[in-house]
Amino acid sequence: MSRYIALVAMAGLSVLGFAGAAAAAASASFESLDKNSDGKLSLDEASANDKLFVAFKSLDTDKDGTLSKAEFAAWK
């Protein structure tokens, strides 16, 4: 019985851990994603956030292959 309780507790903590990681990724700031601090987000930098990566092409309104702070703000 105590093994079952321990197993259920570990499973619950795992779910919370994944939810926390997903929330952290969703709330990523422009600055935290801009790894080279050039003031733009490349597709590679945007790939750190799955949702941003998927939306990248539609957000890149000037089609220069990067996201400016203004383009990123439209996503947030």
C-alpha positions in Angstrom: 0.0 0.0 0.0 2.8 2.4 0.9 4.5 1.7 -2.5 1.2 2.6 -4.2 1.0 5.9 -2.4 4.6 6.7 -3.2 4.1 5.8 -6.8 1.0 8.0 -7.0 2.8 10.9 -5.3 5.8 10.7 -7.7 3.4 10.6 -10.7 1.7 13.7 -9.4 4.9 15.6 -8.9 6.0 14.7 -12.5 2.8 16.2 -13.9 3.4 19.3 -11.9 6.9 19.5 -13.1 5.9 19.3 -16.8 3.2 21.9 -16.2 5.7 24.2 -14.7 8.1 23.8 -17.5 5.4 24.4 -20.1 4.3 27.6 -18.2 7.8 28.8 -18.1 8.3 28.3 -21.8 5.0 30.1 -22.5 6.0 33.1 -20.5 9.5 33.5 -22.0 10.5 37.1 -22.4 12.0 38.6 -25.6 15.3 39.2 -23.7 15.5 35.6 -22.4 15.0 34.2 -25.9 17.4 36.7 -27.6 20.5 34.6 -26.7 23.0 36.7 -28.7 21.5 40.0 -27.5 21.2 41.5 -31.0 17.7 42.8 -30.4 16.1 40.3 -32.8 14.9 36.8 -32.5 16.1 34.3 -35.1 14.2 31.2 -36.0 16.8 29.2 -34.0 16.3 31.4 -30.9 12.5 31.2 -31.3 12.7 27.4 -31.4 13.2 27.5 -27.6 9.4 28.1 -27.4 7.3 25.6 -29.3 4.3 28.0 -29.8 6.5 30.9 -30.9 8.4 28.6 -33.3 5.1 27.5 -34.9 3.9 31.2 -35.2 7.2 32.6 -36.4 6.5 32.9 -40.1 3.2 34.7 -39.5 4.7 37.0 -36.9 7.7 38.0 -39.2 5.6 40.7 -40.9 8.6 42.3 -42.7 9.8 38.9 -43.8 13.5 39.5 -42.8 13.8 36.2 -41.1 13.9 37.6 -37.6 11.4 38.9 -35.1 11.7 42.4 -33.7 10.4 43.3 -30.3 7.3 44.8 -31.9 6.6 41.6 -33.9 7.2 39.5 -30.7 4.9 41.8 -28.8 2.1 41.1 -31.3 2.4 37.4 -30.3 2.3 38.0 -26.6 
